[in-house]
Amino acid sequence: MSEFAVSGHWKADFDEAALKAWAQQLRQSLRAPRVSLGLLFMTPHYFESAARILEILRVHAEIPLLLGCSSTGLIIGAREIEDEPGLVLALFSLPGAELRGVHFTQEQVEEANGPGYWALETGLTAEQINGWLAFADPFNLNAEAWLRGWNEAYAPKPIVGGLASGDFSQRATQLYLDGGVFEEGGVAVAVAGEVELQSVISQGCTPIGQTWTITKAEGNILHKIANRPAYEVLQETFVNLPEPEQRKARGNLFVGLVVNEYLEDFHRGDFLVRNILGGDPQSGSLAIGAMPREGQTMQFQRRDAAAATEDMTALLDRLLQRLAGRNLYGGCLCTCNGRGHRLFGKPNHDAGLAREKLGPIELAGFFCNGEIGPIGERNFLHGYTASLALFTKRA
């Protein structure tokens, strides 16, 4: 029996009577007098039954607000269930929380004409909320454009979540909000009142070399770093690594861009990690998966399983210091479908590490086609990232 949250894993075929009993039993396991929020993640195995499943769970688990999406992999507690049919349902009791769910579309993203647009569409301003938990379709929504609009409207409030995964052959995913099943757009819940979202955005990298200042950039092309050819600085950084580190870095190099230049020191979590798309030794330029600006601080990064473990461990330790004993009600973990056993060679890495550091809190989540979360005071779409949203008592 739990005071603030419980979660359950259903792995049988759709069976209305059995699912009703399961939902009732899960609700009875929550000691709280009422459920505030339900999070649901389902594999494509249940696509045809999704609407009926939502109704059963809402009624029999007594869920006033239900949010979720489809995925090929599920997360519950310290377990990551990859490539197996099933669904995960988590029930949260969030004392003093004020929650509101919204569905948004690509049409709205195209119509948006400034921060006031989204406040009108959602009925919520940045001053009224503490953050958003959001899930979106990767095939029919321009997620980068949507995030730009929501950053204008809501930053520095965090937007945490991920892009759904599903039937790749049909380019089909599902999004769930209360009784609605959507195949496009996005769904989100605004968190307000006495509960806020705390996030850990682990991009799976460790910094290498030193920090540098970008001195010439054009579009996504890095021409000069510290008034030297960018390619030359990258080459020097690699050569100066010890031989074992060089072996790890080969083929796994990225660039980290500082988002907030007003910090006195730069640490993990301060860098937005992006791909190095290519380099030209003759011109000395690097093409990267971002739009760097002149004067911006950067540092090269290495990504592999060991770096990902080191990064997430350090960020969770920092989170615990930041929480300083505040109530932690549970959370949602959205991790890249390129992580899991594919990256670490074993299951349960991200979920297990989160539970090891944070204690026996309830976690539910899924494997994503892209992860959403803040770096500094802006929210970004990430890759190969673990995006953890935690419901905490407001400071």
PLY file of the C-alpha trace (Angstrom):
ply
format ascii 1.0
element vertex 395
property float x
property float y
property float z
element edge 394
property int vertex1
property int vertex2
end_header
0.00 0.00 0.00
1.31 3.40 -0.98
0.43 6.89 0.20
1.24 8.90 -2.93
1.58 6.54 -5.91
1.21 2.99 -7.17
1.89 1.40 -10.55
1.01 -1.84 -12.26
2.03 -3.83 -15.33
-0.62 -5.62 -17.42
0.82 -8.09 -19.94
-2.17 -10.23 -20.92
-4.37 -9.77 -23.99
-7.37 -7.46 -23.75
-9.93 -8.98 -21.37
-12.58 -6.55 -20.19
-13.60 -8.32 -16.99
-10.05 -9.11 -15.92
-8.86 -5.58 -16.73
-11.67 -4.09 -14.63
-10.66 -6.23 -11.65
-6.99 -5.35 -12.15
-7.74 -1.61 -12.26
-9.87 -1.84 -9.12
-7.14 -3.73 -7.28
-4.54 -1.15 -8.32
-6.76 1.67 -7.04
-7.25 -0.13 -3.74
-3.46 -0.32 -3.36
-3.30 3.48 -3.18
-4.00 4.63 0.37
-4.86 8.20 -0.66
-8.54 9.18 -0.63
-8.40 10.29 -4.28
-6.30 9.90 -7.41
-4.96 13.14 -8.91
-3.38 11.82 -12.10
-3.01 8.60 -14.04
-0.15 7.93 -16.47
-0.65 5.21 -19.08
1.84 3.72 -21.55
0.79 0.93 -23.95
2.46 -1.07 -26.70
0.92 -1.19 -30.20
-0.48 -4.64 -29.34
-3.49 -2.79 -27.83
-4.07 -0.15 -30.54
-7.47 -1.52 -31.61
-8.69 -1.76 -28.01
-7.19 1.52 -26.79
-10.44 3.50 -26.41
-12.13 0.69 -24.45
-9.03 0.28 -22.25
-9.01 4.01 -21.42
-12.64 3.93 -20.36
-12.17 0.83 -18.18
-9.12 2.28 -16.44
-10.68 5.72 -15.90
-13.80 4.29 -14.32
-12.44 1.39 -12.30
-9.17 3.01 -11.15
-11.10 6.24 -10.42
-8.83 8.47 -12.52
-10.00 12.11 -12.98
-7.16 12.98 -15.40
-5.44 10.36 -17.55
-2.42 11.10 -19.76
-0.17 8.84 -21.80
1.04 7.50 -25.12
2.07 4.39 -27.01
5.55 2.89 -26.93
7.46 -0.21 -27.92
9.07 -0.32 -24.46
7.67 0.28 -20.98
9.10 1.38 -17.64
7.71 0.54 -14.20
9.60 1.04 -10.96
13.17 -0.14 -11.49
12.26 -2.30 -14.51
12.55 -1.56 -18.21
10.40 -3.88 -20.29
11.69 -3.74 -23.86
10.04 -5.22 -26.95
7.25 -7.05 -25.09
3.49 -6.42 -25.34
1.92 -4.83 -22.30
0.73 -1.67 -20.61
1.83 0.26 -17.54
-0.54 2.35 -15.43
0.58 4.60 -12.56
-1.76 6.38 -10.17
-0.56 9.50 -8.36
-2.03 11.37 -5.43
-0.51 14.87 -5.51
-1.55 16.91 -2.46
-2.50 20.47 -3.34
-1.85 19.99 -7.06
-3.85 21.84 -9.69
-3.75 19.91 -12.96
-5.13 20.58 -16.42
-4.80 18.43 -19.52
-4.62 19.74 -23.10
-4.38 18.30 -26.61
-2.56 20.39 -29.23
-2.21 19.93 -32.99
0.13 20.65 -35.89
-2.45 23.11 -37.18
-2.10 25.12 -33.97
1.70 25.02 -34.24
1.43 26.49 -37.74
-1.07 29.14 -36.63
0.91 30.22 -33.53
2.00 33.85 -33.82
3.61 34.69 -30.51
3.53 33.74 -26.81
0.01 35.06 -26.34
-1.35 32.48 -28.79
-0.63 29.48 -26.59
-1.92 31.19 -23.44
-5.25 31.68 -25.23
-5.33 28.15 -26.65
-4.53 26.40 -23.37
-6.14 28.96 -21.06
-2.92 29.06 -19.04
-0.10 31.58 -18.68
3.41 30.93 -17.41
2.51 32.61 -14.12
-0.29 30.09 -13.52
1.78 26.91 -13.83
4.86 25.22 -12.40
5.62 23.09 -15.46
4.31 20.73 -18.17
4.52 16.96 -18.64
4.07 16.38 -22.39
3.98 13.54 -24.93
3.87 14.10 -28.71
3.62 12.25 -32.00
6.94 12.19 -33.91
5.43 11.71 -37.38
2.72 14.38 -37.69
3.94 17.16 -35.40
6.85 19.53 -35.92
8.11 19.09 -32.36
10.95 21.61 -32.72
8.51 24.33 -33.86
6.05 23.43 -31.11
8.77 23.67 -28.45
9.93 27.03 -29.78
6.41 28.34 -29.36
5.97 26.90 -25.89
9.36 28.24 -24.82
8.15 31.71 -25.82
4.98 31.21 -23.84
6.18 29.28 -20.77
9.98 29.31 -20.30
11.68 29.14 -17.85
9.02 26.70 -16.61
10.10 23.11 -17.46
8.51 21.08 -20.23
9.43 17.42 -19.70
8.43 14.28 -21.58
9.02 12.52 -24.86
7.90 11.62 -28.37
5.77 8.48 -28.60
6.92 5.32 -30.32
4.68 2.69 -31.87
4.21 0.87 -35.18
7.18 2.09 -37.25
6.09 0.23 -40.38
2.85 2.24 -40.42
4.41 5.41 -38.93
1.66 5.21 -36.32
1.60 6.19 -32.66
-1.16 6.95 -30.18
-1.58 9.68 -27.56
-4.02 9.42 -24.66
-5.87 12.15 -22.80
-8.77 11.10 -20.58
-10.99 9.06 -22.95
-9.47 10.41 -26.15
-7.14 8.45 -28.45
-5.20 10.76 -30.79
-2.92 9.80 -33.66
-1.37 13.24 -34.15
-0.34 16.33 -32.23
0.51 16.15 -28.57
-1.00 15.83 -25.10
0.19 17.53 -21.95
-0.74 18.17 -18.36
-0.02 21.49 -16.69
1.22 21.07 -13.11
0.35 23.92 -10.74
-0.61 24.61 -7.13
1.45 22.99 -4.36
3.23 20.52 -6.67
6.01 21.26 -9.15
8.13 19.34 -11.64
11.82 18.72 -11.01
13.77 17.29 -13.92
16.92 15.33 -14.68
18.01 15.51 -18.31
20.86 13.04 -18.80
22.24 13.34 -22.34
24.62 10.42 -21.85
27.86 12.33 -22.34
30.92 13.27 -20.36
32.87 16.48 -21.14
36.37 16.10 -22.60
39.11 18.67 -22.90
38.48 22.24 -21.82
35.76 24.82 -22.39
36.15 27.12 -25.38
34.57 30.26 -26.83
33.11 30.16 -30.33
34.60 33.05 -32.29
33.14 32.46 -35.77
29.95 30.64 -36.71
27.53 30.71 -39.61
24.27 28.77 -39.54
25.14 25.29 -38.26
28.81 25.66 -39.26
31.48 26.18 -36.62
34.35 27.98 -38.34
36.54 29.12 -35.47
36.95 28.26 -31.78
39.17 30.58 -29.74
40.21 32.19 -33.06
41.53 28.84 -34.33
40.03 26.51 -36.95
37.31 24.46 -35.24
38.50 21.19 -36.82
42.00 21.82 -35.46
40.66 22.32 -31.91
38.64 19.10 -32.14
41.66 17.19 -33.44
43.85 18.57 -30.66
41.26 17.67 -28.03
41.14 14.09 -29.30
44.95 13.70 -29.54
45.44 14.99 -25.97
43.19 12.26 -24.54
44.88 9.20 -23.00
44.92 6.22 -25.35
42.07 4.38 -23.55
39.93 7.54 -23.75
40.75 7.92 -27.44
39.43 4.42 -28.10
36.19 5.28 -26.31
35.84 8.62 -28.10
36.41 7.34 -31.63
33.07 7.68 -33.43
31.39 8.98 -30.25
32.27 12.68 -30.23
29.69 15.44 -29.81
29.63 19.16 -29.09
28.14 20.69 -25.95
26.82 24.25 -26.14
26.28 26.31 -22.99
22.73 27.67 -22.84
23.14 30.09 -19.92
26.32 32.17 -20.19
25.64 33.95 -16.89
26.77 30.99 -14.78
30.10 31.39 -13.00
31.11 27.78 -13.69
29.84 25.24 -16.19
28.93 21.71 -15.13
27.01 18.71 -16.40
23.49 19.73 -17.28
24.59 23.18 -18.44
25.45 21.97 -21.97
23.05 21.23 -24.81
24.61 18.20 -26.54
24.36 17.99 -30.32
25.84 15.81 -33.09
28.98 16.63 -35.02
27.71 16.06 -38.56
31.06 16.36 -40.33
34.35 18.20 -40.59
36.51 19.68 -43.33
40.26 19.58 -42.57
41.02 22.01 -45.41
38.66 24.80 -44.33
38.92 23.86 -40.66
35.12 23.95 -40.20
32.74 21.61 -38.38
29.06 21.07 -39.20
26.94 20.40 -36.09
23.31 19.64 -35.36
22.59 23.07 -33.87
22.88 26.79 -34.59
25.85 27.98 -32.49
26.40 31.69 -31.90
29.59 33.68 -31.72
30.67 34.24 -28.12
28.94 31.04 -26.94
30.85 28.71 -24.61
31.26 25.12 -25.77
33.02 21.89 -24.83
33.46 18.66 -26.73
31.70 15.61 -25.30
32.06 11.81 -25.44
29.06 9.47 -25.41
29.15 5.77 -24.54
27.69 3.45 -21.91
30.23 4.41 -19.23
29.80 8.13 -19.95
26.01 7.76 -19.80
26.21 6.06 -16.40
28.61 8.69 -15.08
26.42 11.52 -16.38
23.15 10.24 -14.93
24.74 9.38 -11.58
26.18 12.88 -11.21
22.92 14.58 -12.22
20.84 12.48 -9.80
23.27 13.35 -6.99
22.84 17.04 -7.81
19.06 16.63 -7.82
19.09 15.11 -4.35
21.03 18.11 -3.05
18.54 20.44 -4.75
15.51 18.68 -3.26
16.89 18.99 0.28
14.39 16.65 1.94
11.26 17.87 0.12
8.40 15.39 -0.43
8.87 13.35 -3.60
5.57 11.90 -4.84
6.76 9.86 -7.83
7.83 10.42 -11.39
7.82 9.71 -15.11
10.93 8.45 -16.91
11.20 8.94 -20.69
14.29 7.30 -22.12
15.54 7.02 -25.69
14.82 3.79 -27.52
18.53 3.75 -28.39
19.40 3.37 -24.71
18.24 0.36 -22.69
19.98 -2.92 -23.52
21.10 -1.50 -26.89
23.45 0.97 -25.21
24.22 -0.67 -21.88
24.19 -4.34 -22.86
21.72 -5.13 -20.07
18.20 -4.09 -19.08
16.97 -1.69 -16.39
19.89 0.76 -16.45
18.14 4.14 -16.31
15.16 3.06 -14.20
17.37 1.04 -11.87
19.82 3.90 -11.37
17.00 6.37 -10.68
15.48 4.07 -8.06
18.89 3.34 -6.54
19.54 7.06 -6.05
16.04 8.32 -5.23
14.77 5.43 -3.16
11.64 3.30 -3.65
9.53 5.94 -5.40
6.99 4.94 -8.04
8.23 5.47 -11.59
6.33 4.89 -14.82
7.49 5.70 -18.31
8.39 4.60 -21.81
11.03 4.38 -24.53
10.91 7.44 -26.79
11.55 8.61 -30.34
12.99 11.79 -28.83
13.12 13.21 -25.34
11.91 16.60 -24.07
13.44 18.56 -21.22
15.12 21.76 -20.07
18.75 22.79 -20.28
19.14 26.01 -18.35
15.97 28.06 -18.78
14.96 26.67 -22.19
13.35 23.39 -23.20
14.76 21.25 -26.00
14.22 18.08 -28.00
17.01 15.60 -27.27
18.33 12.27 -28.51
19.92 9.33 -26.63
18.71 11.02 -23.44
16.98 9.97 -20.22
14.40 12.62 -19.32
13.10 12.22 -15.78
10.18 14.30 -14.45
9.55 14.17 -10.70
6.45 15.39 -8.89
7.64 17.22 -5.77
6.19 19.46 -3.11
6.58 23.09 -4.14
9.46 24.86 -2.37
0 1
1 2
2 3
3 4
4 5
5 6
6 7
7 8
8 9
9 10
10 11
11 12
12 13
13 14
14 15
15 16
16 17
17 18
18 19
19 20
20 21
21 22
22 23
23 24
24 25
25 26
26 27
27 28
28 29
29 30
30 31
31 32
32 33
33 34
34 35
35 36
36 37
37 38
38 39
39 40
40 41
41 42
42 43
43 44
44 45
45 46
46 47
47 48
48 49
49 50
50 51
51 52
52 53
53 54
54 55
55 56
56 57
57 58
58 59
59 60
60 61
61 62
62 63
63 64
64 65
65 66
66 67
67 68
68 69
69 70
70 71
71 72
72 73
73 74
74 75
75 76
76 77
77 78
78 79
79 80
80 81
81 82
82 83
83 84
84 85
85 86
86 87
87 88
88 89
89 90
90 91
91 92
92 93
93 94
94 95
95 96
96 97
97 98
98 99
99 100
100 101
101 102
102 103
103 104
104 105
105 106
106 107
107 108
108 109
109 110
110 111
111 112
112 113
113 114
114 115
115 116
116 117
117 118
118 119
119 120
120 121
121 122
122 123
123 124
124 125
125 126
126 127
127 128
128 129
129 130
130 131
131 132
132 133
133 134
134 135
135 136
136 137
137 138
138 139
139 140
140 141
141 142
142 143
143 144
144 145
145 146
146 147
147 148
148 149
149 150
150 151
151 152
152 153
153 154
154 155
155 156
156 157
157 158
158 159
159 160
160 161
161 162
162 163
163 164
164 165
165 166
166 167
167 168
168 169
169 170
170 171
171 172
172 173
173 174
174 175
175 176
176 177
177 178
178 179
179 180
180 181
181 182
182 183
183 184
184 185
185 186
186 187
187 188
188 189
189 190
190 191
191 192
192 193
193 194
194 195
195 196
196 197
197 198
198 199
199 200
200 201
201 202
202 203
203 204
204 205
205 206
206 207
207 208
208 209
209 210
210 211
211 212
212 213
213 214
214 215
215 216
216 217
217 218
218 219
219 220
220 221
221 222
222 223
223 224
224 225
225 226
226 227
227 228
228 229
229 230
230 231
231 232
232 233
233 234
234 235
235 236
236 237
237 238
238 239
239 240
240 241
241 242
242 243
243 244
244 245
245 246
246 247
247 248
248 249
249 250
250 251
251 252
252 253
253 254
254 255
255 256
256 257
257 258
258 259
259 260
260 261
261 262
262 263
263 264
264 265
265 266
266 267
267 268
268 269
269 270
270 271
271 272
272 273
273 274
274 275
275 276
276 277
277 278
278 279
279 280
280 281
281 282
282 283
283 284
284 285
285 286
286 287
287 288
288 289
289 290
290 291
291 292
292 293
293 294
294 295
295 296
296 297
297 298
298 299
299 300
300 301
301 302
302 303
303 304
304 305
305 306
306 307
307 308
308 309
309 310
310 311
311 312
312 313
313 314
314 315
315 316
316 317
317 318
318 319
319 320
320 321
321 322
322 323
323 324
324 325
325 326
326 327
327 328
328 329
329 330
330 331
331 332
332 333
333 334
334 335
335 336
336 337
337 338
338 339
339 340
340 341
341 342
342 343
343 344
344 345
345 346
346 347
347 348
348 349
349 350
350 351
351 352
352 353
353 354
354 355
355 356
356 357
357 358
358 359
359 360
360 361
361 362
362 363
363 364
364 365
365 366
366 367
367 368
368 369
369 370
370 371
371 372
372 373
373 374
374 375
375 376
376 377
377 378
378 379
379 380
380 381
381 382
382 383
383 384
384 385
385 386
386 387
387 388
388 389
389 390
390 391
391 392
392 393
393 394
